[in-house]
Amino acid sequence: MIQFENGEKIVKIVRRHYFVIMPMVFLMVLLALAPMIVINLLSSGFLPLDEGIKNMVEVLVSKWKVFGYSLWLLLLWILFFIEWTDYYLDLWVITDRRIVDVDQRGFFHREVTSFKFEQIQDITVETKGLVETFFKFGTLHIQTAGHNREIVIRDAHLPEDARTLILQLSEKLKSISIQ
């Protein structure tokens, strides 16, 4: 759980773009349909199989098809849930005072890093290729003074908007502290 300071307000939450998870969703749908395609291919006679093998496949399918397919779908659902959790819980919380980077790695490993706007030295947006340009996602890099590493969110949705917002909030905070 992220602890916020008194009076701190969330301005924006930056997540990874939905396009990043679409290949995995497509693969899961394909894998969900694969047993039905294989069974139809084996029982249709399209492949030249021995009659004994064909009968064995039909008996196996008739006895175990509901249980086996349900088990297969359960396994796929669990894999999807693991991927979705990692996708959904990777985020940046931009508040009026700081940025909180939440990096979820599996179910039980989470790294939370926070840094104030005063620590920001450089913000870089990296957009590679036609797909990232067309769907407006890319990688945000923030170099901070207090950390010896770079804070990165890959495949961020609208990274230029997030960069502009961070720079505006940083300038606003600097102008308030000068006065």
URNOR-V149628 format. One record per residue. RES is the residue in three letters. PSI is psi in degrees with one decimal (999 if undefined). OMEGA is omega as a letter, one per 30 degrees, with the letter a starting at -180 (none if undefined). BURIAL is + if it has 9 or more other ideal C-beta (glycine too) atoms within 8 Angstrom, else -. Layout:
RES|PSI|OMEGA|BURIAL  RES|PSI|OMEGA|BURIAL
//
This chain:
MET|135.9|a|-  ILE|129.8|l|-  GLN|123.6|l|-  PHE|151.1|l|-  GLU|163.4|l|-  ASN|129.5|l|-  GLY|-0.8|l|-  GLU|131.7|a|+  LYS|139.0|l|-  ILE|125.7|l|+  VAL|-43.9|a|-  LYS|148.6|l|-  ILE|124.4|a|-  VAL|124.3|l|+  ARG|169.7|l|+  ARG|151.9|a|+  HIS|145.7|a|+  TYR|-24.9|a|-  PHE|-26.2|a|+  VAL|-33.4|a|+  ILE|-11.7|a|+  MET|-40.3|l|-  PRO|-36.5|l|-  MET|-39.2|l|+  VAL|-44.3|l|+  PHE|-43.3|l|-  LEU|-41.2|l|-  MET|-41.1|l|+  VAL|-42.4|l|-  LEU|-43.6|l|-  LEU|-30.6|l|-  ALA|-33.1|a|+  LEU|-17.8|a|-  ALA|-45.3|a|-  PRO|-39.0|l|+  MET|-39.0|l|-  ILE|-43.8|a|-  VAL|-44.1|l|-  ILE|-43.7|l|+  ASN|-36.9|l|-  LEU|-41.0|a|+  LEU|-36.4|a|+  SER|-11.4|a|+  SER|-18.1|a|-  GLY|5.1|l|-  PHE|-39.0|l|-  LEU|135.8|l|-  PRO|94.7|a|-  LEU|152.6|l|-  ASP|147.1|a|-  GLU|-34.1|l|-  GLY|-42.3|l|-  ILE|-40.7|l|-  LYS|-43.5|l|+  ASN|-39.3|l|-  MET|-41.7|l|-  VAL|-43.3|a|+  GLU|-42.5|l|+  VAL|-45.0|l|-  LEU|-43.4|a|-  VAL|-42.9|a|+  SER|-33.4|a|-  LYS|-34.1|a|-  TRP|4.8|a|-  LYS|-41.6|a|+  VAL|-46.5|l|-  PHE|-48.1|a|-  GLY|-43.6|a|+  TYR|-37.3|l|+  SER|-41.1|l|-  LEU|-41.3|l|-  TRP|-45.8|l|+  LEU|-36.2|l|+  LEU|-43.6|l|-  LEU|-44.6|l|-  LEU|-39.5|l|+  TRP|-41.0|l|-  ILE|-45.0|l|-  LEU|-41.5|l|+  PHE|-43.3|a|+  PHE|-39.5|l|-  ILE|-47.5|l|+  GLU|-42.0|l|+  TRP|-41.5|l|+  THR|-45.3|l|+  ASP|-42.3|l|+  TYR|-47.5|a|+  TYR|-32.2|a|-  LEU|-2.8|l|+  ASP|115.7|a|+  LEU|165.7|l|+  TRP|132.2|l|+  VAL|114.8|l|+  ILE|117.2|l|+  THR|-177.9|l|+  ASP|-5.5|a|-  ARG|-25.3|a|-  ARG|177.6|l|+  ILE|133.0|l|+  VAL|120.4|l|+  ASP|116.8|l|+  VAL|117.3|a|+  ASP|104.1|a|+  GLN|127.9|l|+  ARG|90.6|a|-  GLY|-170.9|a|-  PHE|-37.3|a|-  PHE|20.7|l|-  HIS|114.4|l|-  ARG|133.5|l|+  GLU|125.3|l|-  VAL|121.0|l|+  THR|134.7|l|+  SER|148.2|l|+  PHE|146.8|a|+  LYS|159.1|a|-  PHE|-28.0|a|+  GLU|-23.4|a|+  GLN|-13.0|a|+  ILE|126.7|l|+  GLN|-35.9|a|-  ASP|141.6|l|-  ILE|126.7|a|+  THR|135.9|l|-  VAL|128.2|a|+  GLU|118.0|l|-  THR|119.2|a|+  LYS|127.9|l|-  GLY|173.5|a|-  LEU|-41.0|a|-  VAL|-47.8|a|-  GLU|-37.4|l|+  THR|-45.4|a|-  PHE|-43.0|a|-  PHE|2.1|l|-  LYS|59.5|l|+  PHE|158.4|a|+  GLY|-167.8|a|+  THR|130.8|l|+  LEU|126.9|l|+  HIS|130.8|l|+  ILE|122.4|l|+  GLN|127.2|a|+  THR|157.2|a|+  ALA|-35.1|a|-  GLY|-16.3|a|-  HIS|151.4|l|+  ASN|10.7|l|-  ARG|167.3|a|-  GLU|138.6|l|-  ILE|125.6|a|+  VAL|138.0|l|-  ILE|117.9|a|+  ARG|148.1|l|-  ASP|38.2|a|+  ALA|140.4|l|+  HIS|129.1|a|+  LEU|62.0|a|+  PRO|-31.9|l|+  GLU|-39.1|l|+  ASP|-41.9|l|-  ALA|-41.9|l|+  ARG|-46.8|l|+  THR|-43.1|l|-  LEU|-44.2|l|+  ILE|-43.5|l|+  LEU|-40.3|l|+  GLN|-45.2|l|-  LEU|-37.8|l|+  SER|-44.6|l|+  GLU|-39.6|l|-  LYS|-44.2|l|-  LEU|-38.3|l|+  LYS|-40.4|a|+  SER|-33.8|l|-  ILE|-39.4|a|-  SER|-26.4|l|-  ILE|-38.0|a|-  GLN|999|none|-
//
